[in-house]
Amino acid sequence: MKLYTTLEIEQLQQSEDLPYLIEVMDWVKNFLGRPHPDLGRRGVVCPFVPSSLKSNNIWLAVICTKNLCLEQVEAIVRSYLDVFLKKEADDDDKELGISKAFVLIFPDVHIEEASKVIDGVQKKLKPMFVESGLMLGEFHNRTENPGLHNPNFRPLRSPIPLLVIRPMTEIDLTFLMSPDNPHLRIRYLEAYLKHFGHKLTDEIKFKNAHQALALAKEQLKQENLVNYCNINESGSIK
């Protein structure tokens, strides 16, 4: 499961992975890397793609999943966390680190299984990635995740099922505040503040992160209180 940069893909002559690499590279360049009329804001779909392409910092790998169970797929994706962190540590130009991304391509995952495999692996592993200062995004042709600026736009739809690893950024706060589960929100927000609390350039984001963390802790406290009361009531009835 070799990682290829976009420049290496352009120079490849023969590889059974080449059609998938080319298709996804084209999608990255011509969808993520360009403006879209339904985006709801100015600029390209993913603001990091142009600089990532320019610095040759997007790495693609084709993951074969035939005859693998979900736990084995999780283990493969988890292994790329360590590879990503090592590349970050070895990077001479730390300023380019923000533009680095791994695009893991899953051509064996049928579209009917994408929600179970791609979304399932992403949901299971995202907390681990976030606590390491990374984001893990899920992409496939049936995702219903809306755009931030236009709820009718689907920016995470890709021609082949994908998982994308990239560094966490300050603007990811919106995504990390979104889970309904207060346990998960607390994990995400504490990780966010751990990585950016001492260097956030946006005071509003710093304040919002602390407020969201306090609200999540209060929600968890209230839920625990309700559960405690319910348990006591059940006990008294018996």
Secondary structure, DSSP 4 states (H G I P E B T S, - for coil): ---EEHHHHHH----TTHHHHHHHHHHIIIIITSB-TTSSSSSBSSTTHHHHHHTT-EEEEE---TT--HHHHHHHHHHHHHHHHHHHHH-S-GGGGGG-EEEEE-TTS-GGGHIIIIIHHHHHHHHHHHHTTEEEEEE-TT--PPPSS-TT--TT--SS-EEEEEE--GGGHHHHT--S-HHHHHHHHHHHHHHHTTT-S-HHHHHHHHHHHHHHHHHHHHHHHHHHHHHHHHHHH-
